[in-house]
Amino acid sequence: MGPWAKDKKLKQVGAMCLLSADSGYHSYGMAAFTRILNMTPEEATKICDDAVKATRNKNFHGYNFL
């Protein structure tokens, strides 16, 4: 996940996966954390924001296998 690949096509695919993950963390995370775990929206947002920051960290190269 992320535009770190050297190949131009893989760089584009990685950027799209990163955008998808960013929105997915918030949509799925907020639903699960607030509805199932009864967290406050502020607590859930903090966890989702931390996940986005971790995914955008360029020192880590995350992989996603479909």
GUVO-48156 format. One record per residue (C-alpha): residue in one letter; residue number from 1; x, y, z. Coordinates in steps of 0.05 Angstrom, whole numbers. Example, Ala and Ser with C-alpha at 12.3 -4.5 7.8 and 13.67 -1.06 7.14 Angstrom:
  r    k      px      py      pz
  A    1     246     -90     156
  S    2     273     -21     143
//
This chain:
  r    k      px      py      pz
  M    1       0       0       0
  G    2      27      67     -20
  P    3      64      97     -78
  W    4     132      69     -59
  A    5     142      20    -116
  K    6     192      38    -170
  D    7     148      13    -227
  K    8     102      69    -251
  K    9      40      24    -257
  L   10      52      -7    -188
  K   11      62      63    -159
  Q   12      -7      83    -185
  V   13     -39      19    -159
  G   14      -6      30     -91
  A   15     -31     101     -87
  M   16    -102      78    -102
  C   17     -97      24     -49
  L   18     -73      75       1
  L   19    -133     120     -13
  S   20    -180      62      -6
  A   21    -148      42      60
  D   22    -152     113      87
  S   23    -227     116      77
  G   24    -237      44      98
  Y   25    -203      54     165
  H   26    -253     108     182
  S   27    -315      77     154
  Y   28    -306       7     180
  G   29    -268      27     242
  M   30    -317      79     266
  A   31    -375      30     257
  A   32    -341     -26     294
  F   33    -311      15     350
  T   34    -372      56     366
  R   35    -427       4     354
  I   36    -394     -59     378
  L   37    -341     -36     427
  N   38    -382      24     452
  M   39    -324      73     445
  T   40    -336     147     441
  P   41    -330     177     372
  E   42    -267     215     395
  E   43    -233     150     418
  A   44    -251     115     353
  T   45    -228     174     310
  K   46    -161     174     346
  I   47    -150     100     331
  C   48    -170     109     258
  D   49    -125     170     250
  D   50     -67     131     280
  A   51     -80      74     231
  V   52     -78     124     173
  K   53     -13     154     198
  A   54      18      85     205
  T   55      -3      66     135
  R   56      26     131     106
  N   57      93     119     141
  K   58     142     112      83
  N   59     190      70     125
  F   60     142      11     121
  H   61     120     -22      57
  G   62      53     -54      68
  Y   63      27    -108      21
  N   64     -45    -126       6
  F   65     -61    -192     -27
  L   66    -130    -198     -57
//
